[in-house]
Each structure stands twice: as structure tokens, then as C-alpha cells.
């Protein structure tokens, strides 16, 4: 039987995301968000274990929802899973 490994619930969220790695910025769309990470769909992919900064914006306003450092922990054909260094509340 499959056991869920996540410690935090995921929230489906429609928002823009910019993933910054050095001088490179990848624009993407948030598919879901939790206290400890985010899954982003994007045209370009990063490598597993890459360290990035991710900024998530509200889609209707330029308001920043969060701006955190993260690590790439999953890469699929559809997008990337990023794990935050700190939770959204830290």
C-alpha cells in the first residue's frame, strides 16, 4: 500500500514563478505549493540538486507571495519540484 511521504499538504495555486540561478532566470507557472516546496512547470529545466532562488507572484497583481532559496529535488517532463530551505512561515 502507498504511504504519503509529504509532511505538508499541497495547495493547487495558479501563480507565476521566476527561478533564479546565477544570472539565469527561468519563468514558470506554479502547479502546487506547500509550506516546504513548490512544483513549477517551465519550458526549461534545471538539474537535480541545483540551488536556486524562487520568487512566486500573484497572477492578478505584481505582488510577491514568497521569495525563498530552494533546491531542485525532482525533475519531470512536465516541470520541477523545488524544496525550500525554510518553510513559508520561517
C-alpha positions as CSV (number, residue, x, y, z in Angstrom):
1,X,0.0,0.0,0.0
2,X,1.3,3.5,-0.9
3,X,2.1,5.8,2.0
4,X,2.2,9.5,1.5
5,X,5.7,10.8,2.3
6,X,4.9,14.5,2.4
7,X,4.8,16.3,5.8
8,X,2.8,19.3,4.5
9,X,-0.4,19.4,2.4
10,X,-0.2,20.7,-1.1
11,X,-2.4,23.6,-2.4
12,X,-3.3,24.0,-6.0
13,X,-2.3,27.5,-6.9
14,X,-2.3,29.5,-10.1
15,X,0.7,31.9,-9.9
16,X,3.7,32.9,-11.8
17,X,7.2,31.9,-10.7
18,X,10.7,33.1,-11.5
19,X,13.5,30.7,-10.8
20,X,16.9,32.4,-10.5
21,X,20.2,30.6,-10.8
22,X,23.1,33.0,-11.0
23,X,22.4,35.3,-14.0
24,X,19.8,33.0,-15.5
25,X,16.1,33.4,-14.8
26,X,13.5,30.8,-15.8
27,X,9.9,31.8,-16.0
28,X,7.3,29.3,-15.0
29,X,3.8,28.6,-13.6
30,X,3.2,27.2,-10.1
31,X,1.2,24.0,-10.2
32,X,1.0,23.4,-6.5
33,X,2.6,24.8,-3.3
34,X,3.2,23.6,0.2
35,X,4.8,25.0,3.2
36,X,8.1,23.3,2.2
37,X,8.1,23.4,-1.6
38,X,6.6,24.1,-4.9
39,X,6.1,22.3,-8.3
40,X,6.7,24.6,-11.2
41,X,6.0,24.0,-14.9
42,X,8.5,25.7,-17.2
43,X,9.9,25.4,-20.7
44,X,13.5,24.9,-19.4
45,X,14.7,22.5,-16.7
46,X,17.4,22.6,-14.1
47,X,19.5,19.7,-12.8
48,X,18.7,17.7,-9.6
49,X,20.3,19.3,-6.5
50,X,20.8,22.7,-8.2
51,X,20.4,25.6,-5.7
52,X,18.1,28.4,-6.8
53,X,16.1,31.3,-5.6
54,X,12.4,31.2,-6.4
55,X,10.0,34.2,-6.4
56,X,6.3,33.5,-6.7
57,X,4.0,36.2,-7.8
58,X,0.2,36.6,-7.6
59,X,-1.2,36.3,-11.1
60,X,-3.5,39.3,-10.9
61,X,-1.1,41.8,-9.3
62,X,2.6,42.1,-9.2
63,X,2.6,41.2,-5.5
64,X,5.3,38.8,-4.4
65,X,3.8,35.9,-2.4
66,X,7.2,34.5,-1.4
67,X,10.9,34.8,-2.3
68,X,12.9,31.8,-1.0
69,X,16.0,29.8,-1.6
70,X,15.3,26.2,-2.8
71,X,16.9,23.1,-4.1
72,X,15.7,21.1,-7.2
73,X,14.6,17.8,-5.8
74,X,12.5,16.4,-8.7
75,X,12.6,16.9,-12.5
76,X,10.0,15.5,-14.8
77,X,9.0,16.1,-18.4
78,X,6.3,18.4,-17.1
79,X,8.3,20.6,-14.6
80,X,10.4,20.7,-11.5
81,X,9.9,20.1,-7.8
82,X,11.7,22.6,-5.6
83,X,12.2,22.2,-1.9
84,X,12.5,25.4,0.2
85,X,15.4,25.8,2.6
86,X,12.9,27.2,5.1
87,X,9.2,26.9,5.4
88,X,6.9,29.7,4.2
89,X,6.4,30.7,7.8
90,X,10.1,30.9,8.8
